[in-house]
Amino acid sequence: MWIVLISSNWKCVGDSNDHASNMKGANDSLVVCFGEMLIDFVPTVAGVSLAEAPAFKKAPGGAPANVAVGISRLGGSSAYMGKLGDDEFGYMLSDILKQNNVDNSGVRFDSTARTALAFVTLKDDGEREFLFFRHPSADMLLRESELDINLLEQARIFHYGSISLISEPCRSSQFAAMRIAKKSGSILSYDPNLRLALWPSAEAAREGIMSIWDQADVIKISEEEITFLTGCDDPNDDKVVMDKLFHPNLKLLIVTEGSKGCRYYTKEFKGWVAGVKVKPVDTTGAGDAFVGGMLSNLASNLNLFEDEKLLREALLFANACGAVTVTERGAIPALPTKDAVLKLLGKVPA
């Protein structure tokens, strides 16, 4: 997977123009995550089709919610903003946020639509295939008037995806949330999280994802997504990455490569950080765990963009977050604590 850190309004801590960020209050490391939260149904055995699966394990998921819980598990401060169904699954998910110390004050409930469901098949190598039930689901129906403006204004980082861009009214609500967060001095973090089956067409997906590309300060993207967005170009070609994805406002571009590790690019330096080897069981949530690890470090130190040594340490930590997550099934249930990550890295006693 790839990550991009783009910054048109990014300020260093202590900048004379950083008054917006400094006015956020005592909790100046809050990461607010916006978008879908749903129930993943994961087969209890790997390597079978949905029809062949003997049973499914119910697991909370949805990329923005995964990131919010991931940050909280690591000891950071996070909040989730989105819409759930006025149903048992919706209230269960809201409670899971609360149980994981994620601020759920931005959650809204809809009585006209159900909480989204996704059935996730696990192939022998732990990779996933999806079957979604959202026709529409509650997350698609969040209205601009339902946004928690105070929460948005408190965010040091505002994290979101592209699935919320697929249909109205959620699309306009996301645009509004981005404007509010950016005006208040937040860093904008974007995970395109391509789920092609949810879009009307490949062209619509490409256009929708790229429509907000240059507004973000942080973008996470996979190798498959890079190939899709750049028109089938080689995602390992540095020239493709720099020419088509790295633009003048970009501060940092990170390319994650699963178990192999990740590459990083800035205007001043570039390099590679090795992955952390584990035996994968389920890759669901690995990229979100990586983003959670990265954003938890970034929320604590906005100078991470400019210090290569600190950046490499943060990326190794993020790689380990993803590695721990793939050793269990499901997304949120598998997200690691800071101690688990440090143990994998050999930095705390077993």
Number of C-alpha atoms within 10 A of each C-alpha: 23 24 28 26 24 26 21 16 16 20 19 15 14 10 11 8 12 15 14 16 25 16 13 19 10 9 11 17 24 25 34 31 29 27 26 27 26 28 23 25 22 26 23 15 19 19 16 15 15 19 8 10 16 11 13 16 14 17 18 22 26 20 27 28 31 29 34 33 34 34 34 26 22 21 14 23 22 30 29 30 30 30 32 30 23 17 14 10 18 24 16 14 22 21 14 16 24 16 11 16 19 26 22 18 14 20 22 22 21 18 11 11 20 24 28 26 21 21 20 21 26 26 16 14 13 18 16 17 13 16 15 17 16 17 10 14 21 27 29 27 24 26 19 17 9 14 20 16 15 11 19 28 23 25 30 29 29 30 31 29 22 22 25 24 23 17 14 14 16 23 22 16 23 24 14 17 22 24 15 17 24 25 14 20 25 29 30 28 28 28 25 26 21 20 14 14 12 15 17 11 11 14 12 13 24 19 12 18 21 14 12 15 17 18 22 26 26 28 27 24 22 22 18 14 20 22 16 16 21 16 10 11 14 15 19 14 9 12 12 16 20 14 10 13 17 21 15 11 16 23 21 25 27 24 23 27 19 22 19 14 20 23 22 22 23 19 13 9 11 13 12 17 19 18 21 20 15 14 13 18 20 25 23 26 25 27 32 31 33 30 33 29 30 23 26 27 23 20 21 14 14 17 15 20 17 16 10 17 10 15 20 19 15 20 27 22 23 29 32 30 33 29 28 24 30 25 18 17 26 27 29 28 16 24 33 24 17 19 16 18 24 17 15 18 15 10 11 11 7 9
